[in-house]
Amino acid sequence: MDRRPRRSNIGPMYRFRTALVVGCGRSGRAAEALLRSQRCTVFSISEETTPDYRYEDIHFDPEVIIVSPGFPPTHPWIVDLVRRGIPLLPEIELGWAHRHCPVIAVTGSNGKSTVVKWIVDALAQAGQRAVPCGNYGFPVCGAVMLPEAPDWLVIEVSSFQLETIRKFRPDIGLLLNVLPNHLDRHETMENYRRIKLSLFKNMTGKDTAILPFGFLRTSENNLSLNTELIHLKSVRKTFGAESGADFCYSGGRVGQIDLNGTWFANGILGIAGAAVAAVCETCGIPPSAVERSARVFKPLPHRIMPVAEIGGVKYVDDSKATNLAAMCAAIRMCHGKIHLIAGGRPKESDFSLVKDLLAQRVSQLYLIGESSGAMQVAWRDVVPCNSCETVERAVAAAHGNAVPGETVLLSPACTSFDQFRNFNERGECFAAAVRGLVVKNVNE
């Protein structure tokens, strides 16, 4: 490859003669297929198929780099490509540039996939065809190559993908939340917030930005954050549990403030329902369609997924929660006092960050796996802690202590690799233990 620095040569239509795709996963393969369909010469590399020492031997001079979200800006290949002035694009932006319909984009620290699925289901209830894509569903480049163009693309966008966007501009952009996450890559919360807000940076007055009401209030005391929001050109709508939000979640129902009315009963999905209502209202979807989707909506497996109700106690599987931010989001979505099952192989070391929330919402803790000792030391002064070692023992102990109106929640805040192959297996173990309680109750 030519090593001389160059100026960015990305054209307005994103059509290229030569391209280098970095990363050969699902999104990389979809980007390659879209580029080849336009007679672009494409070369693809990945760490699995191209060891580092061979990168220098690649003789290829691309106009653009389509970069996988798995490659951080600090990766030696990316550092070298940026130094040489070759423009980077995420796969989502390449796909977006070839869209045939309006785009809804959803980002946040937690709950993105569930909300994307719910939006797609609600649009279907209104007779509109939406395709989920991005981190959930099709790669965006694959979605735009479908034989029949949908009415909407609903894209789940991660902070890794937002790092390299240039012109990406959804018609409707939703920021669900910003909680500590991926700081090993983004380094500081300030950087992380800025990257999340870049979802809105190219929006015009014809577009709509939907944000948490509390996020706007936080910005008033954060000069750099406030500056970012002031420069947003899009229409703004808010959602949250606060009475001032445009779409407010309260008492298990979602209401719209300017109509002083109720959209639908929301059940266990909490504030996410207010976010979905805000998106659907912007799409022109009637409340009746959203209410129908809420009644039949099934969360994705192991994400705030109701398993059973036994003696007035709800059992909820959130095994997908592999960090503290995800655990906090799950706690906030549940009603009443919580019996929390947590632990596993930790990603983080400072468990004290969540003590206030645990003290407010959690009745007892049931600790499992490698992190149980550290969690007990961090939390035992605010919540009674039970050392259970395994999921099965934790379920049995929580069942013995929980009373009607409370929730037993598996939301581990850790990976599962100390005891399970993946979070799916951990969630299935929890569900099996709960089903065992159901059988026991029936027999008694």
C-alpha positions in Angstrom: 0.0 0.0 0.0 1.1 3.6 -0.7 2.3 5.0 2.7 2.1 8.7 1.8 -0.4 10.8 3.7 -3.4 11.8 1.7 -6.5 14.0 2.0 -9.9 12.5 2.6 -11.6 11.7 -0.7 -15.0 10.3 0.4 -17.5 11.4 -2.1 -21.1 12.4 -1.3 -22.6 9.2 -2.6 -20.1 6.8 -0.9 -19.2 5.0 -4.1 -15.6 3.8 -4.4 -13.3 2.1 -6.8 -11.1 0.5 -4.1 -11.8 -0.2 -0.4 -10.1 -2.1 2.4 -12.4 -3.8 4.9 -10.8 -4.3 8.3 -12.6 -7.1 10.1 -14.2 -10.1 8.5 -17.2 -10.7 10.8 -20.9 -10.4 9.8 -20.7 -6.6 9.3 -17.4 -6.8 7.4 -18.7 -9.5 5.0 -21.9 -7.5 4.4 -19.9 -4.4 3.6 -17.7 -6.4 1.2 -20.8 -7.7 -0.6 -22.3 -4.2 -0.9 -19.1 -2.8 -2.2 -18.6 -5.6 -4.7 -22.2 -5.1 -6.0 -21.0 -1.7 -7.1 -18.0 -3.1 -8.9 -15.6 -1.8 -6.2 -12.3 -3.7 -5.8 -12.3 -4.9 -2.2 -9.5 -6.3 0.0 -10.5 -7.7 3.5 -8.2 -8.4 6.4 -8.7 -9.6 10.0 -6.5 -10.6 12.8 -7.7 -14.2 12.6 -6.8 -14.5 8.9 -4.0 -11.9 8.6 -1.4 -11.9 11.3 0.1 -8.5 12.3 3.4 -9.1 10.6 1.7 -9.6 7.2 -0.1 -6.3 7.3 3.0 -4.4 6.1 3.1 -6.7 3.1 -0.3 -5.9 1.8 0.1 -4.1 -1.6 -3.2 -2.3 -1.9 -4.1 1.4 -2.2 -7.7 1.9 -1.0 -9.9 5.0 -1.2 -11.6 4.2 2.0 -11.3 1.9 5.1 -14.5 0.2 6.3 -13.6 -0.6 9.9 -15.1 -3.2 12.2 -16.3 -2.0 15.6 -14.0 -4.6 17.1 -10.9 -2.6 16.0 -10.3 0.3 18.5 -8.7 3.6 17.3 -5.5 2.5 19.1 -5.0 -0.7 17.1 -1.7 -0.4 15.1 -3.4 -1.0 11.8 -6.0 1.8 12.4 -3.3 4.2 13.7 -1.2 3.6 10.6 -4.2 4.1 8.2 -5.3 7.3 10.0 -1.7 8.6 9.9 -1.7 8.1 6.1 -4.9 10.1 5.7 -7.1 7.2 4.4 -10.7 8.0 5.6 -12.4 5.5 7.9 -16.1 4.6 7.8 -18.1 2.3 10.0 -20.2 -0.4 8.2 -23.4 1.3 9.5 -22.6 4.5 7.6 -21.7 2.7 4.4 -25.1 0.9 4.6 -27.0 4.1 5.6 -25.6 5.9 2.6 -27.5 3.4 0.4 -30.7 3.4 2.3 -34.1 3.4 0.5 -36.3 4.5 3.5 -36.2 6.5 6.7 -33.9 5.5 9.6 -34.4 5.2 13.3 -31.2 4.8 15.3 -31.0 3.7 18.9 -28.0 4.0 21.1 -27.3 3.8 24.9 -25.4 1.8 27.5 -28.1 -0.8 28.0 -31.4 -2.0 26.6 -30.8 -1.2 23.0 -31.7 -4.5 21.5 -34.9 -4.8 23.5 -36.0 -1.3 22.4 -35.1 -1.9 18.7 -37.2 -5.1 18.8 -40.1 -3.3 20.4 -40.1 -0.5 17.9 -40.1 -3.0 15.0 -43.0 -4.8 16.6 -45.0 -1.6 17.2 -44.4 -0.5 13.6 -45.7 -3.9 12.5 -48.8 -3.5 14.6 -49.4 -0.3 12.6 -49.0 -2.1 9.3 -45.5 -0.9 8.5 -42.5 -3.1 7.7 -39.4 -2.3 9.7 -36.0 -4.2 9.5 -33.9 -4.4 12.7 -30.2 -4.0 11.9 -26.8 -2.9 13.2 -25.8 -4.6 16.4 -29.2 -6.5 16.4 -30.6 -8.1 13.3 -29.0 -7.6 9.9 -25.8 -5.7 9.3 -26.9 -2.4 7.8 -25.2 -3.1 4.5 -27.1 -6.4 4.3 -30.4 -4.7 5.2 -30.1 -2.2 2.3 -29.5 -5.1 -0.1 -32.8 -6.8 0.7 -34.9 -7.4 -2.4 -37.8 -5.4 -1.1 -37.2 -2.0 0.6 -38.9 -1.7 4.0 -40.7 1.3 5.4 -38.1 1.8 8.1 -34.6 0.7 9.1 -34.2 0.5 12.9 -30.5 0.5 13.7 -28.9 -0.4 17.0 -25.8 1.7 17.2 -22.9 1.1 19.6 -20.3 3.6 20.8 -17.7 1.7 18.9 -19.5 2.4 15.6 -20.2 6.0 16.5 -16.4 6.7 16.9 -15.9 6.8 13.2 -19.1 8.2 11.7 -18.8 11.2 9.4 -22.2 12.0 7.8 -24.4 9.4 9.4 -27.8 11.1 10.2 -30.8 9.2 11.3 -34.3 10.7 10.8 -35.1 9.7 14.4 -32.3 9.3 16.9 -32.9 7.8 20.4 -30.4 7.9 23.3 -31.6 5.5 26.0 -29.1 6.1 28.7 -25.4 6.8 29.4 -24.0 4.7 32.2 -20.3 3.7 32.9 -19.4 1.2 30.2 -16.5 0.4 27.8 -14.2 2.8 29.7 -11.3 0.5 28.9 -11.7 1.8 25.3 -13.1 5.3 25.8 -11.0 6.1 28.8 -13.3 8.7 30.5 -17.1 9.2 30.9 -16.7 12.6 29.2 -15.4 10.9 26.1 -18.0 8.2 26.3 -20.9 10.8 26.6 -19.4 12.8 23.7 -19.3 9.7 21.5 -22.9 8.8 22.4 -24.1 12.4 21.6 -22.4 12.2 18.2 -25.5 10.2 17.1 -27.2 13.6 16.8 -24.4 15.8 15.4 -25.4 15.7 11.8 -29.1 16.1 12.3 -31.1 18.9 10.8 -34.3 20.7 11.9 -36.3 18.0 10.0 -34.9 15.3 12.3 -35.9 14.3 15.8 -33.6 13.6 18.8 -35.1 11.7 21.7 -33.2 11.9 25.0 -33.7 11.0 28.7 -35.2 13.9 30.6 -32.7 13.4 33.4 -29.9 13.6 30.8 -30.9 17.1 29.9 -31.1 18.1 33.5 -27.6 16.7 34.1 -26.3 18.8 31.2 -27.3 22.0 33.0 -24.5 21.4 35.5 -22.0 20.1 32.9 -20.7 22.9 30.7 -19.2 20.7 27.9 -22.3 18.4 27.8 -24.5 21.5 27.7 -22.5 22.9 24.9 -23.0 19.7 22.9 -26.7 19.8 23.4 -27.1 23.5 22.6 -25.7 22.9 19.2 -28.2 20.2 18.3 -30.3 21.4 15.4 -32.9 18.7 15.6 -36.3 18.7 17.2 -36.0 17.4 20.8 -38.3 15.1 22.8 -37.7 13.6 26.2 -38.8 10.5 28.1 -38.4 9.4 31.7 -39.9 8.9 35.1 -39.9 12.6 35.8 -43.2 14.6 35.5 -41.6 17.1 33.1 -40.7 14.5 30.5 -42.7 14.6 27.2 -43.3 10.9 27.6 -43.5 9.9 31.2 -43.5 6.4 32.8 -45.3 6.3 36.1 -47.2 3.6 38.0 -46.7 1.0 35.2 -48.1 3.3 32.5 -46.8 5.6 29.8 -48.4 9.0 29.3 -47.8 11.9 27.0 -47.5 15.2 28.9 -49.0 17.5 26.2 -52.1 15.3 25.8 -52.4 14.5 29.5 -53.3 11.0 28.5 -52.1 7.4 28.8 -50.6 5.5 25.9 -50.4 2.1 27.4 -49.7 -0.1 30.4 -46.0 -1.0 30.3 -45.4 -3.9 32.7 -41.9 -4.8 33.6 -40.1 -2.9 30.7 -40.3 0.4 32.6 -38.9 3.6 31.2 -38.0 1.8 28.0 -41.8 2.0 27.2 -41.7 5.8 27.3 -38.8 5.8 24.9 -40.6 3.5 22.5 -43.7 5.7 22.7 -41.7 8.8 21.9 -40.2 7.1 18.8 -43.6 5.8 17.6 -45.4 9.1 18.1 -42.6 10.7 15.9 -43.2 8.0 13.3 -46.9 8.8 13.3 -47.9 5.5 14.8 -51.2 5.7 16.8 -51.2 4.9 20.5 -53.5 1.9 19.9 -50.8 0.1 17.8 -48.1 0.7 20.5 -50.5 -0.5 23.2 -51.1 -3.7 21.2 -47.4 -4.3 20.8 -46.9 -3.7 24.5 -49.5 -6.4 25.4 -47.8 -9.1 23.3 -44.2 -8.0 23.4 -41.7 -10.7 24.3 -38.3 -9.4 25.5 -35.2 -10.9 24.0 -33.9 -13.9 25.9 -32.1 -13.2 29.2 -32.8 -9.5 29.0 -35.3 -8.4 31.7 -37.2 -11.5 30.8 -40.1 -12.6 33.1 -39.7 -16.3 33.9 -42.6 -16.9 36.4 -44.7 -15.5 39.2 -44.9 -17.8 42.3 -47.0 -16.7 45.3 -47.1 -13.1 44.2 -43.3 -13.0 43.7 -41.9 -12.3 40.2 -38.8 -14.0 38.9 -36.9 -12.2 36.2 -33.9 -13.3 34.1 -31.4 -10.6 33.2 -28.4 -12.8 32.7 -27.3 -10.6 29.8 -26.3 -7.9 32.4 -22.5 -8.4 32.5 -21.6 -5.1 34.0 -22.7 -2.7 36.8 -24.4 -0.3 34.4 -26.6 -3.1 33.0 -27.5 -4.3 36.5 -28.5 -0.8 37.6 -30.7 -0.4 34.5 -32.5 -3.7 35.4 -33.0 -2.7 39.0 -34.6 0.5 37.9 -37.0 -1.3 35.6 -38.4 -3.6 38.3 -41.3 -2.8 40.7 -41.1 -3.1 44.4 -38.3 -4.4 46.5 -35.8 -6.7 44.8 -34.0 -9.9 45.8 -30.9 -9.6 43.6 -28.7 -12.5 42.4 -25.3 -11.1 41.3 -21.8 -12.3 40.7 -19.6 -14.1 38.3 -16.3 -13.2 36.7 -16.0 -9.4 37.1 -15.3 -6.8 34.4 -15.0 -4.0 37.0 -13.3 -3.7 40.3 -15.0 -0.8 42.0 -18.4 -2.2 43.2 -19.0 0.7 45.6 -20.3 2.9 42.7 -23.8 1.3 43.0 -24.3 1.3 46.7 -26.8 4.0 46.9 -29.1 2.3 44.4 -28.8 -1.0 46.1 -29.7 0.6 49.5 -32.8 2.1 48.0 -34.2 -0.8 45.9 -32.7 -4.1 47.0 -34.0 -6.1 50.0 -31.3 -8.8 50.0 -28.4 -9.9 47.9 -27.5 -13.5 46.8 -23.9 -13.7 45.6 -22.5 -16.3 43.3 -19.2 -17.0 41.5 -15.7 -15.5 41.6 -16.7 -12.0 42.6 -19.0 -12.9 45.5 -16.3 -12.1 48.1 -15.5 -8.7 46.7 -19.2 -7.8 46.3 -19.9 -8.8 49.8 -17.1 -6.6 51.2 -18.4 -3.6 49.0 -22.1 -4.0 49.7 -22.6 -5.6 53.1 -22.9 -2.3 55.0 -26.0 -1.3 52.9 -27.7 -4.6 52.0 -27.9 -8.0 53.7 -25.6 -10.4 51.7 -26.0 -14.1 51.3 -23.1 -16.1 49.9 -24.7 -18.8 47.7 -21.9 -19.9 45.3 -24.3 -21.2 42.7 -27.4 -20.0 40.8 -29.5 -22.9 42.1 -28.7 -22.1 45.7 -29.3 -18.4 45.2 -32.8 -19.1 43.7 -33.7 -21.3 46.6 -32.6 -18.8 49.2 -34.3 -15.9 47.5 -37.5 -17.9 47.2 -37.4 -18.5 51.0 -37.1 -14.8 51.7 -39.2 -13.0 49.1 -42.7 -11.9 49.9 -45.7 -11.0 47.5 -45.1 -7.9 45.5 -41.3 -8.4 45.4 -39.0 -9.5 42.6 -36.3 -12.1 42.4 -33.9 -10.7 39.8 -30.9 -12.4 38.2 -28.8 -9.5 37.0 -25.2 -10.6 37.7 -23.1 -7.5 36.7 -20.4 -10.0 35.7 -19.6 -12.3 32.9 -20.6 -16.0 33.2 -17.3 -17.6 32.3 -16.3 -18.7 35.8 -19.2 -21.2 35.9 -20.9 -21.2 32.5 -20.1 -21.2 28.8 -22.0 -18.0 28.2 -24.8 -15.8 29.7 -27.4 -17.8 27.8 -26.5 -20.9 29.7 -26.5 -19.0 33.0 -30.0 -17.6 32.3 -31.3 -21.1 31.4 -29.9 -22.4 34.7 -31.8 -19.7 36.5 -35.0 -20.5 34.6 -34.7 -24.2 35.3 -34.3 -23.5 39.0 -37.4 -21.3 39.0 -39.4 -23.9 37.1 -38.4 -26.4 39.8 -40.0 -24.1 42.3 -43.2 -24.1 40.2 -43.3 -27.9 40.2 -42.6 -28.0 43.9 -45.5 -25.6 44.6 -47.9 -27.6 42.5 -47.0 -30.9 44.2 -47.4 -29.3 47.6 
